[in-house]
């Protein structure tokens, strides 16, 4: 769980497919859709989500989610 929180705190791209979305919810990560570095998709037919994740990783970090104190 701490690894997921650290990825979020360090503004790294995160891909959650299918049921893995519940892991993000348990970690307290906001899933409001405003974060371009947080890519959510379905496990079946994940091609579009994977393409979006590749684009998010290419940006390296997503400083729009950075806050003091951290959200999670």
PDB file of N, CA, C and O in Angstrom:
ATOM      1  N   UNK A   1       0.822  -1.181   0.000  1.00  0.00           N
ATOM      2  CA  UNK A   1       0.000   0.000   0.000  1.00  0.00           C
ATOM      3  C   UNK A   1       0.878   1.260   0.000  1.00  0.00           C
ATOM      4  O   UNK A   1       0.588   2.226  -0.707  1.00  0.00           O
ATOM      5  N   UNK A   2       1.948   1.241   0.796  1.00  0.00           N
ATOM      6  CA  UNK A   2       2.817   2.418   0.866  1.00  0.00           C
ATOM      7  C   UNK A   2       3.481   2.699  -0.476  1.00  0.00           C
ATOM      8  O   UNK A   2       3.723   3.859  -0.809  1.00  0.00           O
ATOM      9  N   UNK A   3       3.780   1.661  -1.252  1.00  0.00           N
ATOM     10  CA  UNK A   3       4.378   1.865  -2.566  1.00  0.00           C
ATOM     11  C   UNK A   3       3.432   2.665  -3.462  1.00  0.00           C
ATOM     12  O   UNK A   3       3.866   3.578  -4.165  1.00  0.00           O
ATOM     13  N   UNK A   4       2.167   2.331  -3.438  1.00  0.00           N
ATOM     14  CA  UNK A   4       1.175   3.037  -4.257  1.00  0.00           C
ATOM     15  C   UNK A   4       1.066   4.485  -3.806  1.00  0.00           C
ATOM     16  O   UNK A   4       1.017   5.394  -4.636  1.00  0.00           O
ATOM     17  N   UNK A   5       1.028   4.702  -2.513  1.00  0.00           N
ATOM     18  CA  UNK A   5       0.970   6.073  -1.978  1.00  0.00           C
ATOM     19  C   UNK A   5       2.211   6.868  -2.382  1.00  0.00           C
ATOM     20  O   UNK A   5       2.115   8.037  -2.756  1.00  0.00           O
ATOM     21  N   UNK A   6       3.377   6.221  -2.304  1.00  0.00           N
ATOM     22  CA  UNK A   6       4.621   6.908  -2.682  1.00  0.00           C
ATOM     23  C   UNK A   6       4.621   7.281  -4.159  1.00  0.00           C
ATOM     24  O   UNK A   6       5.068   8.370  -4.519  1.00  0.00           O
ATOM     25  N   UNK A   7       4.127   6.392  -5.020  1.00  0.00           N
ATOM     26  CA  UNK A   7       4.033   6.706  -6.450  1.00  0.00           C
ATOM     27  C   UNK A   7       3.175   7.956  -6.649  1.00  0.00           C
ATOM     28  O   UNK A   7       3.520   8.830  -7.444  1.00  0.00           O
ATOM     29  N   UNK A   8       2.067   8.035  -5.933  1.00  0.00           N
ATOM     30  CA  UNK A   8       1.186   9.188  -6.042  1.00  0.00           C
ATOM     31  C   UNK A   8       1.872  10.443  -5.501  1.00  0.00           C
ATOM     32  O   UNK A   8       1.851  11.491  -6.147  1.00  0.00           O
ATOM     33  N   UNK A   9       2.478  10.339  -4.321  1.00  0.00           N
ATOM     34  CA  UNK A   9       3.144  11.496  -3.696  1.00  0.00           C
ATOM     35  C   UNK A   9       4.294  12.033  -4.540  1.00  0.00           C
ATOM     36  O   UNK A   9       4.555  13.236  -4.555  1.00  0.00           O
ATOM     37  N   UNK A  10       4.976  11.135  -5.241  1.00  0.00           N
ATOM     38  CA  UNK A  10       6.115  11.539  -6.071  1.00  0.00           C
ATOM     39  C   UNK A  10       5.687  11.927  -7.481  1.00  0.00           C
ATOM     40  O   UNK A  10       6.520  12.080  -8.374  1.00  0.00           O
ATOM     41  N   UNK A  11       4.373  12.085  -7.671  1.00  0.00           N
ATOM     42  CA  UNK A  11       3.791  12.585  -8.925  1.00  0.00           C
ATOM     43  C   UNK A  11       4.072  11.678 -10.117  1.00  0.00           C
ATOM     44  O   UNK A  11       4.155  12.158 -11.248  1.00  0.00           O
ATOM     45  N   UNK A  12       4.218  10.384  -9.887  1.00  0.00           N
ATOM     46  CA  UNK A  12       4.475   9.425 -10.956  1.00  0.00           C
ATOM     47  C   UNK A  12       3.174   8.979 -11.607  1.00  0.00           C
ATOM     48  O   UNK A  12       2.112   9.034 -10.988  1.00  0.00           O
ATOM     49  N   UNK A  13       3.258   8.546 -12.831  1.00  0.00           N
ATOM     50  CA  UNK A  13       2.088   8.022 -13.544  1.00  0.00           C
ATOM     51  C   UNK A  13       1.667   6.691 -12.921  1.00  0.00           C
ATOM     52  O   UNK A  13       2.508   5.887 -12.520  1.00  0.00           O
ATOM     53  N   UNK A  14       0.358   6.475 -12.847  1.00  0.00           N
ATOM     54  CA  UNK A  14      -0.196   5.247 -12.284  1.00  0.00           C
ATOM     55  C   UNK A  14      -1.265   4.731 -13.234  1.00  0.00           C
ATOM     56  O   UNK A  14      -2.117   5.491 -13.696  1.00  0.00           O
ATOM     57  N   UNK A  15      -1.216   3.436 -13.523  1.00  0.00           N
ATOM     58  CA  UNK A  15      -2.227   2.774 -14.347  1.00  0.00           C
ATOM     59  C   UNK A  15      -2.976   1.782 -13.472  1.00  0.00           C
ATOM     60  O   UNK A  15      -2.360   0.933 -12.827  1.00  0.00           O
ATOM     61  N   UNK A  16      -4.297   1.883 -13.446  1.00  0.00           N
ATOM     62  CA  UNK A  16      -5.135   0.954 -12.691  1.00  0.00           C
ATOM     63  C   UNK A  16      -6.157   0.349 -13.642  1.00  0.00           C
ATOM     64  O   UNK A  16      -7.000   1.052 -14.200  1.00  0.00           O
ATOM     65  N   UNK A  17      -6.071  -0.959 -13.815  1.00  0.00           N
ATOM     66  CA  UNK A  17      -7.000  -1.664 -14.686  1.00  0.00           C
ATOM     67  C   UNK A  17      -7.927  -2.545 -13.865  1.00  0.00           C
ATOM     68  O   UNK A  17      -7.489  -3.235 -12.945  1.00  0.00           O
ATOM     69  N   UNK A  18      -9.200  -2.518 -14.201  1.00  0.00           N
ATOM     70  CA  UNK A  18     -10.183  -3.390 -13.556  1.00  0.00           C
ATOM     71  C   UNK A  18     -10.265  -3.208 -12.055  1.00  0.00           C
ATOM     72  O   UNK A  18     -10.432  -2.094 -11.559  1.00  0.00           O
ATOM     73  N   UNK A  19     -10.144  -4.320 -11.333  1.00  0.00           N
ATOM     74  CA  UNK A  19     -10.319  -4.322  -9.880  1.00  0.00           C
ATOM     75  C   UNK A  19      -9.206  -3.596  -9.133  1.00  0.00           C
ATOM     76  O   UNK A  19      -9.357  -3.310  -7.945  1.00  0.00           O
ATOM     77  N   UNK A  20      -8.104  -3.294  -9.788  1.00  0.00           N
ATOM     78  CA  UNK A  20      -7.012  -2.599  -9.104  1.00  0.00           C
ATOM     79  C   UNK A  20      -7.413  -1.183  -8.690  1.00  0.00           C
ATOM     80  O   UNK A  20      -6.728  -0.550  -7.886  1.00  0.00           O
ATOM     81  N   UNK A  21      -8.504  -0.697  -9.232  1.00  0.00           N
ATOM     82  CA  UNK A  21      -9.030   0.616  -8.828  1.00  0.00           C
ATOM     83  C   UNK A  21      -9.340   0.634  -7.324  1.00  0.00           C
ATOM     84  O   UNK A  21      -9.168   1.659  -6.665  1.00  0.00           O
ATOM     85  N   UNK A  22      -9.797  -0.504  -6.787  1.00  0.00           N
ATOM     86  CA  UNK A  22     -10.121  -0.567  -5.356  1.00  0.00           C
ATOM     87  C   UNK A  22      -8.863  -0.391  -4.501  1.00  0.00           C
ATOM     88  O   UNK A  22      -8.951   0.138  -3.393  1.00  0.00           O
ATOM     89  N   UNK A  23      -7.704  -0.818  -4.985  1.00  0.00           N
ATOM     90  CA  UNK A  23      -6.448  -0.609  -4.274  1.00  0.00           C
ATOM     91  C   UNK A  23      -6.163   0.888  -4.130  1.00  0.00           C
ATOM     92  O   UNK A  23      -5.742   1.349  -3.069  1.00  0.00           O
ATOM     93  N   UNK A  24      -6.398   1.633  -5.202  1.00  0.00           N
ATOM     94  CA  UNK A  24      -6.198   3.088  -5.139  1.00  0.00           C
ATOM     95  C   UNK A  24      -7.165   3.724  -4.147  1.00  0.00           C
ATOM     96  O   UNK A  24      -6.790   4.630  -3.403  1.00  0.00           O
ATOM     97  N   UNK A  25      -8.397   3.254  -4.136  1.00  0.00           N
ATOM     98  CA  UNK A  25      -9.386   3.775  -3.185  1.00  0.00           C
ATOM     99  C   UNK A  25      -8.959   3.493  -1.750  1.00  0.00           C
ATOM    100  O   UNK A  25      -9.072   4.365  -0.889  1.00  0.00           O
ATOM    101  N   UNK A  26      -8.470   2.289  -1.483  1.00  0.00           N
ATOM    102  CA  UNK A  26      -8.007   1.925  -0.144  1.00  0.00           C
ATOM    103  C   UNK A  26      -6.805   2.765   0.276  1.00  0.00           C
ATOM    104  O   UNK A  26      -6.629   3.049   1.461  1.00  0.00           O
ATOM    105  N   UNK A  27      -5.981   3.162  -0.687  1.00  0.00           N
ATOM    106  CA  UNK A  27      -4.812   3.994  -0.396  1.00  0.00           C
ATOM    107  C   UNK A  27      -5.194   5.456  -0.175  1.00  0.00           C
ATOM    108  O   UNK A  27      -4.360   6.261   0.237  1.00  0.00           O
ATOM    109  N   UNK A  28      -6.450   5.799  -0.448  1.00  0.00           N
ATOM    110  CA  UNK A  28      -6.908   7.172  -0.258  1.00  0.00           C
ATOM    111  C   UNK A  28      -6.588   8.090  -1.414  1.00  0.00           C
ATOM    112  O   UNK A  28      -6.631   9.311  -1.263  1.00  0.00           O
ATOM    113  N   UNK A  29      -6.268   7.530  -2.560  1.00  0.00           N
ATOM    114  CA  UNK A  29      -5.937   8.332  -3.738  1.00  0.00           C
ATOM    115  C   UNK A  29      -7.221   8.840  -4.371  1.00  0.00           C
ATOM    116  O   UNK A  29      -8.115   8.049  -4.671  1.00  0.00           O
ATOM    117  N   UNK A  30      -7.330  10.153  -4.581  1.00  0.00           N
ATOM    118  CA  UNK A  30      -8.555  10.706  -5.175  1.00  0.00           C
ATOM    119  C   UNK A  30      -8.720  10.270  -6.634  1.00  0.00           C
ATOM    120  O   UNK A  30      -7.797  10.404  -7.437  1.00  0.00           O
ATOM    121  N   UNK A  31      -9.883   9.759  -6.960  1.00  0.00           N
ATOM    122  CA  UNK A  31     -10.167   9.258  -8.309  1.00  0.00           C
ATOM    123  C   UNK A  31     -11.180  10.149  -9.009  1.00  0.00           C
ATOM    124  O   UNK A  31     -12.110   9.653  -9.644  1.00  0.00           O
ATOM    125  N   UNK A  32     -11.009  11.449  -8.901  1.00  0.00           N
ATOM    126  CA  UNK A  32     -11.980  12.395  -9.455  1.00  0.00           C
ATOM    127  C   UNK A  32     -11.836  12.639 -10.950  1.00  0.00           C
ATOM    128  O   UNK A  32     -12.670  13.324 -11.542  1.00  0.00           O
ATOM    129  N   UNK A  33     -10.793  12.092 -11.575  1.00  0.00           N
ATOM    130  CA  UNK A  33     -10.622  12.224 -13.012  1.00  0.00           C
ATOM    131  C   UNK A  33      -9.866  13.461 -13.456  1.00  0.00           C
ATOM    132  O   UNK A  33      -9.648  13.645 -14.653  1.00  0.00           O
ATOM    133  N   UNK A  34      -9.459  14.314 -12.529  1.00  0.00           N
ATOM    134  CA  UNK A  34      -8.756  15.545 -12.886  1.00  0.00           C
ATOM    135  C   UNK A  34      -7.247  15.343 -13.052  1.00  0.00           C
ATOM    136  O   UNK A  34      -6.562  16.248 -13.528  1.00  0.00           O
ATOM    137  N   UNK A  35      -6.723  14.194 -12.677  1.00  0.00           N
ATOM    138  CA  UNK A  35      -5.294  13.923 -12.683  1.00  0.00           C
ATOM    139  C   UNK A  35      -4.898  13.196 -13.970  1.00  0.00           C
ATOM    140  O   UNK A  35      -5.292  12.048 -14.174  1.00  0.00           O
ATOM    141  N   UNK A  36      -4.130  13.847 -14.835  1.00  0.00           N
ATOM    142  CA  UNK A  36      -3.732  13.241 -16.106  1.00  0.00           C
ATOM    143  C   UNK A  36      -2.715  12.118 -15.923  1.00  0.00           C
ATOM    144  O   UNK A  36      -2.513  11.325 -16.842  1.00  0.00           O
ATOM    145  N   UNK A  37      -2.077  12.031 -14.770  1.00  0.00           N
ATOM    146  CA  UNK A  37      -1.110  10.983 -14.498  1.00  0.00           C
ATOM    147  C   UNK A  37      -1.724   9.738 -13.886  1.00  0.00           C
ATOM    148  O   UNK A  37      -1.023   8.754 -13.650  1.00  0.00           O
ATOM    149  N   UNK A  38      -3.016   9.768 -13.629  1.00  0.00           N
ATOM    150  CA  UNK A  38      -3.733   8.633 -13.065  1.00  0.00           C
ATOM    151  C   UNK A  38      -4.667   8.096 -14.140  1.00  0.00           C
ATOM    152  O   UNK A  38      -5.703   8.691 -14.434  1.00  0.00           O
ATOM    153  N   UNK A  39      -4.288   6.968 -14.721  1.00  0.00           N
ATOM    154  CA  UNK A  39      -5.030   6.394 -15.845  1.00  0.00           C
ATOM    155  C   UNK A  39      -5.827   5.196 -15.342  1.00  0.00           C
ATOM    156  O   UNK A  39      -5.257   4.243 -14.810  1.00  0.00           O
ATOM    157  N   UNK A  40      -7.137   5.246 -15.511  1.00  0.00           N
ATOM    158  CA  UNK A  40      -8.032   4.170 -15.088  1.00  0.00           C
ATOM    159  C   UNK A  40      -8.651   3.531 -16.316  1.00  0.00           C
ATOM    160  O   UNK A  40      -8.987   4.226 -17.275  1.00  0.00           O
ATOM    161  N   UNK A  41      -8.805   2.217 -16.298  1.00  0.00           N
ATOM    162  CA  UNK A  41      -9.403   1.533 -17.434  1.00  0.00           C
ATOM    163  C   UNK A  41      -9.903   0.157 -17.045  1.00  0.00           C
ATOM    164  O   UNK A  41      -9.696  -0.299 -15.920  1.00  0.00           O
ATOM    165  N   UNK A  42     -10.553  -0.487 -17.970  1.00  0.00           N
ATOM    166  CA  UNK A  42     -11.037  -1.846 -17.775  1.00  0.00           C
ATOM    167  C   UNK A  42      -9.962  -2.828 -18.217  1.00  0.00           C
ATOM    168  O   UNK A  42      -9.198  -2.553 -19.142  1.00  0.00           O
ATOM    169  N   UNK A  43      -9.910  -3.973 -17.547  1.00  0.00           N
ATOM    170  CA  UNK A  43      -8.903  -4.979 -17.892  1.00  0.00           C
ATOM    171  C   UNK A  43      -9.133  -5.523 -19.298  1.00  0.00           C
ATOM    172  O   UNK A  43      -8.181  -5.808 -20.024  1.00  0.00           O
ATOM    173  N   UNK A  44     -10.391  -5.666 -19.674  1.00  0.00           N
ATOM    174  CA  UNK A  44     -10.722  -6.163 -21.005  1.00  0.00           C
ATOM    175  C   UNK A  44     -10.708  -4.981 -21.976  1.00  0.00           C
ATOM    176  O   UNK A  44     -11.386  -3.980 -21.743  1.00  0.00           O
ATOM    177  N   UNK A  45      -9.958  -5.088 -23.034  1.00  0.00           N
ATOM    178  CA  UNK A  45      -9.866  -4.002 -24.005  1.00  0.00           C
ATOM    179  C   UNK A  45      -9.104  -2.814 -23.456  1.00  0.00           C
ATOM    180  O   UNK A  45      -9.540  -1.672 -23.601  1.00  0.00           O
ATOM    181  N   UNK A  46      -7.969  -3.074 -22.827  1.00  0.00           N
ATOM    182  CA  UNK A  46      -7.199  -2.033 -22.149  1.00  0.00           C
ATOM    183  C   UNK A  46      -6.292  -1.237 -23.074  1.00  0.00           C
ATOM    184  O   UNK A  46      -5.492  -0.430 -22.600  1.00  0.00           O
ATOM    185  N   UNK A  47      -6.398  -1.442 -24.379  1.00  0.00           N
ATOM    186  CA  UNK A  47      -5.494  -0.776 -25.318  1.00  0.00           C
ATOM    187  C   UNK A  47      -5.459   0.727 -25.190  1.00  0.00           C
ATOM    188  O   UNK A  47      -4.380   1.319 -25.185  1.00  0.00           O
ATOM    189  N   UNK A  48      -6.617   1.361 -25.087  1.00  0.00           N
ATOM    190  CA  UNK A  48      -6.670   2.825 -24.982  1.00  0.00           C
ATOM    191  C   UNK A  48      -6.050   3.302 -23.672  1.00  0.00           C
ATOM    192  O   UNK A  48      -5.345   4.311 -23.645  1.00  0.00           O
ATOM    193  N   UNK A  49      -6.313   2.574 -22.586  1.00  0.00           N
ATOM    194  CA  UNK A  49      -5.746   2.950 -21.294  1.00  0.00           C
ATOM    195  C   UNK A  49      -4.230   2.798 -21.304  1.00  0.00           C
ATOM    196  O   UNK A  49      -3.518   3.624 -20.733  1.00  0.00           O
ATOM    197  N   UNK A  50      -3.739   1.756 -21.945  1.00  0.00           N
ATOM    198  CA  UNK A  50      -2.292   1.544 -22.026  1.00  0.00           C
ATOM    199  C   UNK A  50      -1.636   2.647 -22.845  1.00  0.00           C
ATOM    200  O   UNK A  50      -0.562   3.129 -22.482  1.00  0.00           O
ATOM    201  N   UNK A  51      -2.260   3.050 -23.932  1.00  0.00           N
ATOM    202  CA  UNK A  51      -1.723   4.162 -24.737  1.00  0.00           C
ATOM    203  C   UNK A  51      -1.697   5.453 -23.915  1.00  0.00           C
ATOM    204  O   UNK A  51      -0.726   6.207 -23.977  1.00  0.00           O
ATOM    205  N   UNK A  52      -2.759   5.709 -23.145  1.00  0.00           N
ATOM    206  CA  UNK A  52      -2.801   6.904 -22.298  1.00  0.00           C
ATOM    207  C   UNK A  52      -1.723   6.837 -21.221  1.00  0.00           C
ATOM    208  O   UNK A  52      -1.123   7.856 -20.878  1.00  0.00           O
ATOM    209  N   UNK A  53      -1.475   5.644 -20.687  1.00  0.00           N
ATOM    210  CA  UNK A  53      -0.444   5.470 -19.665  1.00  0.00           C
ATOM    211  C   UNK A  53       0.942   5.724 -20.244  1.00  0.00           C
ATOM    212  O   UNK A  53       1.780   6.343 -19.588  1.00  0.00           O
ATOM    213  N   UNK A  54       1.191   5.261 -21.446  1.00  0.00           N
ATOM    214  CA  UNK A  54       2.479   5.509 -22.099  1.00  0.00           C
ATOM    215  C   UNK A  54       2.703   7.018 -22.246  1.00  0.00           C
ATOM    216  O   UNK A  54       3.807   7.511 -22.010  1.00  0.00           O
ATOM    217  N   UNK A  55       1.670   7.736 -22.630  1.00  0.00           N
ATOM    218  CA  UNK A  55       1.766   9.192 -22.719  1.00  0.00           C
ATOM    219  C   UNK A  55       2.019   9.833 -21.364  1.00  0.00           C
ATOM    220  O   UNK A  55       2.777  10.797 -21.258  1.00  0.00           O
ATOM    221  N   UNK A  56       1.376   9.292 -20.320  1.00  0.00           N
ATOM    222  CA  UNK A  56       1.553   9.831 -18.964  1.00  0.00           C
ATOM    223  C   UNK A  56       2.974   9.580 -18.462  1.00  0.00           C
ATOM    224  O   UNK A  56       3.566  10.447 -17.819  1.00  0.00           O
ATOM    225  N   UNK A  57       3.520   8.406 -18.748  1.00  0.00           N
ATOM    226  CA  UNK A  57       4.891   8.081 -18.344  1.00  0.00           C
ATOM    227  C   UNK A  57       5.881   8.985 -19.079  1.00  0.00           C
ATOM    228  O   UNK A  57       6.895   9.386 -18.508  1.00  0.00           O
ATOM    229  N   UNK A  58       5.597   9.303 -20.321  1.00  0.00           N
ATOM    230  CA  UNK A  58       6.481  10.164 -21.107  1.00  0.00           C
ATOM    231  C   UNK A  58       6.612  11.556 -20.490  1.00  0.00           C
ATOM    232  O   UNK A  58       7.625  12.229 -20.679  1.00  0.00           O
ATOM    233  N   UNK A  59       5.582  11.987 -19.750  1.00  0.00           N
ATOM    234  CA  UNK A  59       5.644  13.294 -19.081  1.00  0.00           C
ATOM    235  C   UNK A  59       6.511  13.245 -17.823  1.00  0.00           C
ATOM    236  O   UNK A  59       6.826  14.291 -17.256  1.00  0.00           O
ATOM    237  N   UNK A  60       6.896  12.063 -17.385  1.00  0.00           N
ATOM    238  CA  UNK A  60       7.746  11.771 -16.238  1.00  0.00           C
ATOM    239  C   UNK A  60       7.048  12.025 -14.903  1.00  0.00           C
ATOM    240  O   UNK A  60       6.887  11.095 -14.112  1.00  0.00           O
ATOM    241  N   UNK A  61       6.642  13.228 -14.642  1.00  0.00           N
ATOM    242  CA  UNK A  61       5.948  13.540 -13.373  1.00  0.00           C
ATOM    243  C   UNK A  61       4.751  14.437 -13.658  1.00  0.00           C
ATOM    244  O   UNK A  61       4.706  15.151 -14.660  1.00  0.00           O
ATOM    245  N   UNK A  62       3.789  14.379 -12.752  1.00  0.00           N
ATOM    246  CA  UNK A  62       2.545  15.143 -12.899  1.00  0.00           C
ATOM    247  C   UNK A  62       2.409  16.052 -11.682  1.00  0.00           C
ATOM    248  O   UNK A  62       1.741  15.717 -10.704  1.00  0.00           O
ATOM    249  N   UNK A  63       3.057  17.205 -11.769  1.00  0.00           N
ATOM    250  CA  UNK A  63       3.153  18.111 -10.637  1.00  0.00           C
ATOM    251  C   UNK A  63       1.830  18.776 -10.270  1.00  0.00           C
ATOM    252  O   UNK A  63       1.744  19.429  -9.230  1.00  0.00           O
ATOM    253  N   UNK A  64       0.812  18.627 -11.088  1.00  0.00           N
ATOM    254  CA  UNK A  64      -0.500  19.173 -10.755  1.00  0.00           C
ATOM    255  C   UNK A  64      -1.091  18.550  -9.508  1.00  0.00           C
ATOM    256  O   UNK A  64      -1.951  19.162  -8.875  1.00  0.00           O
ATOM    257  N   UNK A  65      -0.664  17.352  -9.131  1.00  0.00           N
ATOM    258  CA  UNK A  65      -1.209  16.697  -7.937  1.00  0.00           C
ATOM    259  C   UNK A  65      -0.385  16.988  -6.688  1.00  0.00           C
ATOM    260  O   UNK A  65      -0.766  16.588  -5.588  1.00  0.00           O
ATOM    261  N   UNK A  66       0.723  17.671  -6.845  1.00  0.00           N
ATOM    262  CA  UNK A  66       1.586  17.961  -5.706  1.00  0.00           C
ATOM    263  C   UNK A  66       0.895  18.928  -4.745  1.00  0.00           C
ATOM    264  O   UNK A  66       0.322  19.931  -5.169  1.00  0.00           O
ATOM    265  N   UNK A  67       0.953  18.624  -3.465  1.00  0.00           N
ATOM    266  CA  UNK A  67       0.354  19.499  -2.460  1.00  0.00           C
ATOM    267  C   UNK A  67       1.129  19.414  -1.160  1.00  0.00           C
ATOM    268  O   UNK A  67       1.843  18.442  -0.912  1.00  0.00           O
ATOM    269  N   UNK A  68       0.985  20.427  -0.342  1.00  0.00           N
ATOM    270  CA  UNK A  68       1.639  20.460   0.954  1.00  0.00           C
ATOM    271  C   UNK A  68       0.603  20.811   2.002  1.00  0.00           C
ATOM    272  O   UNK A  68       0.154  21.957   2.036  1.00  0.00           O
ATOM    273  N   UNK A  69       0.211  19.911   2.835  1.00  0.00           N
ATOM    274  CA  UNK A  69       0.682  18.534   2.991  1.00  0.00           C
ATOM    275  C   UNK A  69       0.135  17.636   1.886  1.00  0.00           C
ATOM    276  O   UNK A  69      -0.835  17.995   1.219  1.00  0.00           O
ATOM    277  N   UNK A  70       0.756  16.461   1.687  1.00  0.00           N
ATOM    278  CA  UNK A  70       0.293  15.537   0.646  1.00  0.00           C
ATOM    279  C   UNK A  70      -1.154  15.105   0.865  1.00  0.00           C
ATOM    280  O   UNK A  70      -1.618  15.026   2.003  1.00  0.00           O
ATOM    281  N   UNK A  71      -1.864  14.827  -0.225  1.00  0.00           N
ATOM    282  CA  UNK A  71      -3.252  14.379  -0.118  1.00  0.00           C
ATOM    283  C   UNK A  71      -3.353  12.995   0.502  1.00  0.00           C
ATOM    284  O   UNK A  71      -4.334  12.697   1.184  1.00  0.00           O
ATOM    285  N   UNK A  72      -2.358  12.142   0.279  1.00  0.00           N
ATOM    286  CA  UNK A  72      -2.360  10.786   0.853  1.00  0.00           C
ATOM    287  C   UNK A  72      -1.084  10.529   1.615  1.00  0.00           C
ATOM    288  O   UNK A  72      -0.903   9.445   2.168  1.00  0.00           O
TER     289      UNK A  72
END
